[in-house]
């Protein structure tokens, strides 16, 4: 897995800048096919956006943010749901290329396998902006920027959250890990960040079970039930998202254990239902991953369409916070997703 921060080296940024600026110039053919803005002669920007799917509360909030921000920005949004299948996403991107949209954006299902279609977009003169998740490419100029979170840091934050949750505990800690979709950037990097802190500071911690729950409640419930059948001595659950944690809570309760007490739970996301569970003491701590990326994405789209893609940072990071169970009730009314 290529560390996103590796893309931020000065050499790569300078090398990509000239290419990206050229890619970001308005294509006359695309402009002629765009719709006129109401009451004006300028052409409306058309954005083709391919979403991963609708697998979680986080994703639903992310989709709503993109749609609302596009409407507010006066951008013509062409939206597709890949249903968590890379082939659907590649097909959608090719459709956007054929339609000669002005900018393409997508949240990649998995990390690898994008070079061919991204080269097709580049050849068509259509700039690409990644949202939420990164990709591995042979050529960094194939996309302009990434708007999203630092998943590896989120994994590190989850480990530090567990330190707080386990304050005063002594002795071995047996951890079960519910992973996100296999091959997806957040699954890879959250696991990596968590393991990094474990290795550096906590030799007494051990991950005794780890399996994908595919970021879904059903997956979290099913996999946690299997974990509990194989391991009756789990102390902690680290879940890569809230939906899997909520599913896991059902299996923990079905096994006659108390979530948040018999098995401590640390999760990532910060969706409404996660905060509800945390306010009940069922989740001990949540590392926020902000899905409200729409406004930042639309700002980037406008910048790229204006031919100023080279002025954007290689990675536009989101602002996020961590919450413990004692903060959940007070924070819940103000949650926007």
C-alpha positions as CSV (number, residue, x, y, z in Angstrom):
1,X,0.0,0.0,0.0
2,X,1.4,3.3,-1.0
3,X,1.4,5.9,1.9
4,X,-0.7,8.9,0.8
5,X,1.7,11.2,2.4
6,X,4.4,9.9,0.0
7,X,2.5,11.7,-2.7
8,X,3.2,15.0,-1.0
9,X,6.9,15.1,-1.8
10,X,7.9,18.3,-3.5
11,X,9.2,16.6,-6.6
12,X,5.9,14.7,-7.3
13,X,3.9,17.8,-6.7
14,X,5.9,19.9,-9.1
15,X,6.0,17.2,-11.7
16,X,2.3,16.7,-11.6
17,X,1.4,20.4,-11.5
18,X,2.1,21.2,-15.2
19,X,0.2,18.1,-16.4
20,X,-2.7,18.7,-14.1
21,X,-3.1,22.3,-15.2
22,X,-3.2,21.2,-18.8
23,X,-5.8,18.5,-18.0
24,X,-7.9,20.9,-16.1
25,X,-8.4,23.3,-19.0
26,X,-11.9,23.5,-20.3
27,X,-12.5,21.2,-23.3
28,X,-14.5,23.1,-25.9
29,X,-16.3,20.0,-27.0
30,X,-17.4,19.3,-23.4
31,X,-18.4,22.9,-22.9
32,X,-20.7,23.0,-25.9
33,X,-22.7,20.0,-24.5
34,X,-23.2,21.6,-21.0
35,X,-26.5,23.3,-20.1
36,X,-26.8,27.0,-19.8
37,X,-27.1,28.4,-16.3
38,X,-30.5,30.0,-15.7
39,X,-30.4,33.7,-16.7
40,X,-26.8,33.7,-17.9
41,X,-24.7,32.9,-20.9
42,X,-22.0,31.0,-19.0
43,X,-22.0,27.2,-19.1
44,X,-22.9,25.1,-16.1
45,X,-20.2,22.7,-14.9
46,X,-21.2,19.0,-15.2
47,X,-19.7,16.7,-12.6
48,X,-19.9,12.9,-13.0
49,X,-19.7,11.3,-9.6
50,X,-19.5,7.5,-8.9
51,X,-20.3,6.5,-5.3
52,X,-19.1,3.3,-3.7
53,X,-22.6,2.2,-2.7
54,X,-25.0,2.6,0.2
55,X,-23.5,0.2,2.6
56,X,-23.7,2.3,5.8
57,X,-25.1,5.3,7.5
58,X,-21.8,7.1,6.8
59,X,-22.2,6.5,3.1
60,X,-25.8,7.7,3.1
61,X,-24.6,11.0,4.7
62,X,-21.7,11.3,2.3
63,X,-24.1,10.9,-0.7
64,X,-26.5,13.4,0.7
65,X,-23.7,15.9,1.3
66,X,-22.4,15.6,-2.3
67,X,-25.9,16.0,-3.8
68,X,-26.8,19.0,-1.6
69,X,-23.5,20.7,-2.2
70,X,-23.7,20.3,-6.0
71,X,-27.2,21.8,-6.0
72,X,-26.0,24.7,-3.8
73,X,-23.0,25.3,-6.0
74,X,-25.1,25.3,-9.2
75,X,-23.2,22.2,-10.5
76,X,-25.0,19.7,-12.8
77,X,-24.4,16.4,-11.0
78,X,-24.6,13.0,-12.8
79,X,-24.6,10.4,-10.0
80,X,-24.2,6.7,-10.0
81,X,-24.2,4.0,-7.2
82,X,-21.6,1.3,-7.8
83,X,-23.2,-1.1,-5.3
84,X,-19.7,-1.9,-4.0
85,X,-18.5,-3.4,-7.3
86,X,-15.4,-2.0,-9.0
87,X,-16.7,-3.1,-12.4
88,X,-19.8,-0.9,-12.0
89,X,-17.6,2.0,-11.0
90,X,-15.3,1.7,-14.0
91,X,-18.4,1.4,-16.3
92,X,-19.8,4.6,-14.8
93,X,-16.5,6.5,-15.3
94,X,-16.4,5.4,-18.9
95,X,-20.0,6.6,-19.3
96,X,-19.0,10.0,-18.0
97,X,-16.1,10.1,-20.4
98,X,-18.5,9.3,-23.3
99,X,-20.8,12.0,-22.1
100,X,-18.0,14.5,-22.0
101,X,-18.6,15.8,-18.5
102,X,-16.3,18.5,-17.3
103,X,-15.0,16.8,-14.2
104,X,-15.1,13.2,-12.9
105,X,-15.1,12.3,-9.2
106,X,-15.4,9.0,-7.4
107,X,-14.9,7.2,-4.1
108,X,-13.0,4.1,-5.1
109,X,-14.4,0.7,-4.1
110,X,-10.8,-0.7,-3.7
111,X,-7.3,0.7,-4.0
112,X,-5.9,-1.0,-7.1
113,X,-7.0,-1.5,-10.7
114,X,-7.8,2.0,-11.8
115,X,-4.9,2.9,-14.2
116,X,-6.6,2.0,-17.4
117,X,-9.8,4.0,-16.9
118,X,-8.0,6.9,-15.4
119,X,-5.7,7.0,-18.5
120,X,-8.8,7.1,-20.6
121,X,-10.1,10.1,-18.7
122,X,-6.8,11.9,-19.0
123,X,-6.7,11.2,-22.8
124,X,-10.2,12.7,-23.0
125,X,-9.0,15.8,-21.2
126,X,-11.3,15.3,-18.2
127,X,-9.7,15.9,-14.8
128,X,-10.4,13.5,-11.9
129,X,-10.9,14.2,-8.2
130,X,-10.9,11.4,-5.7
131,X,-13.2,11.6,-2.7
132,X,-13.0,9.7,0.6
133,X,-10.5,7.0,-0.5
134,X,-7.2,6.8,-2.2
135,X,-5.9,4.7,-5.1
136,X,-2.6,3.2,-6.1
137,X,-1.5,4.5,-9.6
138,X,1.5,4.2,-11.8
139,X,1.2,7.9,-12.6
140,X,0.3,10.4,-10.0
141,X,-0.9,12.8,-12.6
142,X,-4.0,10.6,-13.3
143,X,-5.9,12.5,-10.6
144,X,-5.7,16.0,-9.4
145,X,-6.4,15.8,-5.7
146,X,-8.0,13.6,-2.9
147,X,-10.7,15.1,-0.7
148,X,-11.0,12.9,2.4
149,X,-9.7,11.6,5.7
150,X,-6.3,10.2,6.8
151,X,-7.4,6.6,7.5
152,X,-4.0,5.5,8.9
153,X,-4.2,8.3,11.4
154,X,-7.7,7.2,12.2
155,X,-6.3,3.8,13.1
156,X,-3.7,5.4,15.3
157,X,-6.4,7.5,16.9
158,X,-8.5,4.4,17.6
159,X,-5.5,2.8,19.4
160,X,-5.1,5.9,21.5
161,X,-8.8,5.9,22.2
162,X,-8.5,2.3,23.4
163,X,-5.7,3.4,25.8
164,X,-8.2,5.8,27.4
165,X,-10.9,3.1,27.5
166,X,-8.5,0.6,29.2
167,X,-7.1,3.1,31.7
168,X,-6.2,1.2,34.8
169,X,-6.4,-2.2,33.2
170,X,-3.4,-4.5,33.6
171,X,-2.5,-7.7,31.9
172,X,-3.1,-9.1,28.4
173,X,-5.7,-7.6,26.2
174,X,-7.3,-9.8,23.5
175,X,-8.7,-7.9,20.6
176,X,-11.1,-8.9,17.8
177,X,-11.0,-6.7,14.7
178,X,-13.9,-6.1,12.3
179,X,-12.3,-5.1,9.1
180,X,-13.8,-3.0,6.3
181,X,-14.2,-4.2,2.7
182,X,-11.2,-6.2,1.6
183,X,-8.8,-4.1,-0.5
184,X,-10.5,-0.8,0.4
185,X,-8.2,2.0,1.6
186,X,-10.0,2.6,4.9
187,X,-9.8,-1.1,5.8
188,X,-6.1,-1.3,4.9
189,X,-5.0,1.9,6.5
190,X,-7.1,1.8,9.7
191,X,-5.7,-1.7,10.4
192,X,-2.2,-0.4,9.7
193,X,-2.5,2.6,12.0
194,X,-3.9,0.6,14.8
195,X,-1.2,-2.1,14.5
196,X,1.5,0.6,14.4
197,X,0.5,1.9,17.9
198,X,0.1,-1.7,19.2
199,X,3.6,-2.6,18.1
200,X,5.2,0.6,19.4
201,X,3.5,0.8,22.8
202,X,1.4,-2.2,23.7
203,X,3.1,-5.6,23.6
204,X,0.3,-6.8,26.0
205,X,-2.3,-6.3,23.3
206,X,-2.9,-9.0,20.7
207,X,-5.4,-9.3,17.8
208,X,-6.8,-12.8,18.2
209,X,-9.4,-12.6,15.4
210,X,-9.7,-10.3,12.4
211,X,-12.1,-10.6,9.5
212,X,-14.0,-8.4,7.1
213,X,-17.6,-7.4,7.9
214,X,-17.7,-5.4,4.6
215,X,-18.7,-2.2,6.4
216,X,-22.3,-3.5,6.9
217,X,-24.4,-4.2,10.0
218,X,-25.3,-7.6,8.8
219,X,-21.6,-8.4,8.2
220,X,-20.6,-7.1,11.6
221,X,-23.3,-9.2,13.3
222,X,-22.4,-12.4,11.4
223,X,-18.7,-12.1,11.8
224,X,-18.9,-11.2,15.5
225,X,-21.1,-14.2,16.2
226,X,-18.3,-16.4,14.6
227,X,-15.7,-14.6,16.6
228,X,-17.5,-15.3,19.9
229,X,-18.0,-19.0,19.0
230,X,-14.3,-19.4,18.4
231,X,-13.1,-17.1,21.2
232,X,-15.0,-16.8,24.5
233,X,-12.3,-14.5,26.0
234,X,-12.4,-11.4,23.7
235,X,-11.8,-8.3,25.8
236,X,-12.0,-5.6,23.1
237,X,-13.7,-5.1,19.7
238,X,-12.0,-2.7,17.3
239,X,-14.5,-2.0,14.4
240,X,-13.5,-0.2,11.3
241,X,-16.9,1.5,11.2
242,X,-20.0,2.1,13.4
243,X,-22.4,0.0,11.3
244,X,-20.3,-3.2,11.9
245,X,-20.0,-2.3,15.6
246,X,-23.8,-1.9,15.8
247,X,-24.3,-5.3,14.2
248,X,-21.7,-6.8,16.5
249,X,-23.5,-5.5,19.5
250,X,-26.5,-7.7,18.7
251,X,-24.2,-10.8,18.6
252,X,-22.5,-9.8,21.8
253,X,-25.9,-9.5,23.6
254,X,-27.1,-12.8,22.0
255,X,-24.0,-14.5,23.6
256,X,-25.1,-13.3,27.0
257,X,-22.4,-10.6,27.3
258,X,-22.7,-6.9,27.9
259,X,-21.3,-4.7,25.1
260,X,-19.2,-1.8,26.4
261,X,-18.6,-3.7,29.7
262,X,-17.7,-7.3,29.1
263,X,-16.3,-6.4,25.7
264,X,-15.1,-2.9,25.2
265,X,-15.8,-1.4,21.8
266,X,-13.9,1.2,19.9
267,X,-15.2,2.2,16.5
268,X,-14.7,4.6,13.6
269,X,-17.1,7.0,11.9
270,X,-19.4,8.9,14.2
271,X,-22.8,8.4,12.6
272,X,-26.0,9.1,14.5
273,X,-26.7,5.5,15.4
274,X,-23.2,5.0,16.6
275,X,-23.6,7.9,19.0
276,X,-26.9,6.5,20.2
277,X,-25.2,3.2,21.0
278,X,-22.4,5.1,22.7
279,X,-24.8,7.2,24.8
280,X,-26.2,3.8,26.1
281,X,-22.7,2.7,27.0
282,X,-22.6,0.0,24.4
283,X,-19.7,1.6,22.5
284,X,-16.9,3.1,24.6
285,X,-15.3,5.4,22.1
286,X,-15.7,6.6,18.5
287,X,-13.1,8.1,16.2
288,X,-14.9,10.5,13.9
289,X,-14.6,10.2,10.1
290,X,-16.4,13.1,8.6
291,X,-18.6,12.2,5.6
292,X,-19.7,15.8,4.8
293,X,-17.2,16.2,2.0
294,X,-19.6,17.8,-0.5
295,X,-18.7,21.5,-0.1
296,X,-15.0,20.8,-0.2
297,X,-15.5,18.7,-3.3
298,X,-17.5,21.3,-5.1
299,X,-14.9,24.0,-4.3
300,X,-12.2,21.7,-5.8
301,X,-14.4,21.0,-8.9
302,X,-14.7,24.7,-9.5
303,X,-11.0,25.3,-9.1
304,X,-10.1,22.5,-11.5
305,X,-12.7,23.6,-14.1
306,X,-11.2,27.1,-14.0
307,X,-7.8,25.6,-15.0
308,X,-6.3,26.1,-11.6
309,X,-5.9,22.5,-10.5
310,X,-2.2,23.0,-9.9
311,X,-3.0,25.4,-7.0
312,X,-4.8,22.6,-5.1
313,X,-3.0,20.6,-2.4
314,X,-2.5,16.9,-3.4
315,X,-4.6,16.0,-0.4
316,X,-7.5,18.1,1.0
317,X,-8.0,16.7,4.5
318,X,-11.1,16.8,6.6
319,X,-11.4,18.0,10.2
320,X,-12.4,15.4,12.7
321,X,-12.8,14.8,16.5
322,X,-12.7,11.8,18.9
323,X,-15.5,11.1,21.4
324,X,-15.7,8.9,24.5
325,X,-18.9,7.5,25.9
326,X,-19.3,10.2,28.6
327,X,-19.4,12.8,25.8
328,X,-21.9,11.1,23.6
329,X,-25.2,12.3,25.2
330,X,-24.2,15.9,25.1
331,X,-22.8,15.7,21.5
332,X,-25.8,13.7,20.0
333,X,-28.3,16.5,19.5
334,X,-25.7,18.5,17.4
335,X,-24.7,15.6,15.2
336,X,-25.4,16.4,11.5
337,X,-25.2,12.8,10.3
